Amino acid sequence: MAVSNRSNPGVTASEAERMCPHRLVLEHVTSRWGVLVLVELLERPHRFSELRRAVGRYGRDVSEKMLTQTLQTLERDGMVHRDAHPVIPPRVAYSLTDLGREAAEQVRALTRWTQDRLGQVEEARRAYDEARVPQAPGLVTHR
């Protein structure tokens, strides 16, 4: 979940973090998996496999590698707490910190807005696309 360096591939993640730390945090919180992890952990703490299944209910399965990277990034940013119990087999639970709970509530509000306004967005997209369809010469369209 490192900051995207597409516009400047020679810049390392740590250099990007120094150059624009706000964008980097926003990128972590609003990433594909970051949003889903935060929203799920808002409900309650989860073990890794539980969290992976819960995130998968949104229609896309997250790989173990991506979930691990997402959790580590959010933990580094102070949003997720990793509670490892020294038992065999290891038992690890993930929960939100106060900072993470605040971010998750903001993200959840945005996801609810998106759900509520999806119809309007789809209609705007249709109107936009229809207005840009090239018309054949002499073809008259009625709207």
C-alpha positions in Angstrom: 0.0 0.0 0.0 2.8 2.4 -0.7 2.1 5.7 -2.1 1.8 5.5 -5.8 4.9 6.7 -7.7 3.3 6.6 -11.2 3.9 10.3 -11.8 7.4 10.2 -10.4 8.8 6.7 -10.5 12.2 7.7 -9.2 10.8 8.8 -5.9 10.9 6.4 -3.0 7.9 5.9 -0.6 9.8 7.7 2.2 10.6 10.6 -0.1 7.0 10.8 -1.2 5.9 10.7 2.5 8.1 13.7 3.3 6.9 15.6 0.2 3.2 15.1 0.7 2.3 13.4 4.0 -1.4 14.4 3.9 -1.9 12.7 0.5 -0.1 9.6 1.7 -2.4 9.2 4.8 -5.5 9.9 2.6 -4.3 7.2 0.1 -3.9 4.7 2.9 -7.3 5.4 4.4 -9.1 5.4 1.0 -7.3 2.6 -0.7 -9.3 -0.3 -2.1 -8.7 -2.5 0.9 -8.1 0.3 3.5 -11.7 1.5 3.3 -13.1 -2.1 3.7 -10.8 -2.9 6.6 -11.6 0.3 8.4 -15.4 -0.2 8.0 -15.2 -3.8 9.1 -13.1 -3.1 12.2 -15.5 -0.3 13.1 -18.0 -3.0 14.0 -15.7 -5.0 16.3 -12.1 -6.5 16.5 -11.4 -9.3 14.0 -8.9 -12.1 13.7 -7.0 -12.1 10.4 -9.1 -14.9 8.7 -12.3 -13.4 9.9 -11.4 -10.0 8.5 -10.4 -11.5 5.2 -13.8 -13.2 4.9 -15.6 -10.1 6.0 -13.8 -8.0 3.4 -14.5 -10.6 0.7 -18.3 -10.2 1.3 -18.0 -6.9 -0.6 -17.6 -8.9 -3.8 -13.8 -9.0 -4.1 -11.5 -11.4 -2.3 -8.4 -9.8 -0.8 -5.2 -11.9 -0.9 -3.4 -12.7 2.3 -0.5 -10.5 1.1 -2.6 -7.5 0.4 -4.5 -7.7 3.6 -1.3 -8.1 5.5 0.2 -5.0 3.8 -3.0 -3.0 4.4 -3.0 -3.9 8.1 0.7 -3.1 8.5 0.3 0.2 6.8 -2.8 1.2 8.9 -1.0 0.0 12.0 2.1 2.2 11.1 -0.3 5.1 10.6 -1.7 4.6 14.1 -5.1 3.5 13.0 -5.0 -0.2 13.6 -3.9 -2.1 16.8 -2.5 -5.5 16.4 -3.0 -7.6 19.6 -0.8 -10.8 19.4 -1.4 -13.4 22.1 1.7 -15.5 22.9 0.0 -18.9 22.5 0.4 -21.8 20.1 -0.9 -21.4 17.5 -0.5 -17.6 17.6 -3.7 -15.7 18.1 -3.8 -12.2 16.6 -6.7 -9.8 16.7 -7.0 -6.5 14.9 -8.9 -3.5 16.2 -9.1 0.2 15.6 -7.3 2.8 17.7 -9.2 6.0 18.6 -7.5 7.6 15.5 -8.6 4.7 13.4 -12.2 4.8 14.7 -12.4 8.5 13.8 -11.1 7.8 10.3 -13.4 4.8 9.9 -16.4 6.8 10.8 -15.5 9.4 8.1 -15.0 6.7 5.5 -18.3 5.0 6.5 -20.1 8.3 6.0 -18.6 8.6 2.5 -19.5 5.0 1.6 -23.1 5.6 2.8 -23.3 8.8 0.7 -22.0 6.8 -2.3 -24.7 4.2 -1.8 -27.4 6.8 -1.4 -26.3 8.8 -4.5 -25.3 6.0 -6.8 -28.5 6.4 -9.0 -27.7 10.0 -9.5 -24.1 9.3 -10.4 -25.1 6.6 -12.9 -27.7 9.0 -14.5 -25.0 11.7 -14.8 -22.6 9.2 -16.4 -25.3 8.2 -19.0 -26.0 11.8 -19.8 -22.3 12.5 -20.2 -21.7 9.5 -22.4 -24.7 10.2 -24.6 -23.7 13.8 -25.1 -20.3 12.6 -26.4 -21.5 9.9 -28.8 -20.4 10.9 -32.3 -23.4 11.3 -34.6 -23.3 10.1 -38.2 -23.8 12.9 -40.7 -27.5 13.5 -41.4 -28.6 11.4 -38.4 -31.1 13.1 -36.2 -31.6 12.0 -32.7 -34.6 13.0 -30.6 -34.4 13.4 -26.9 
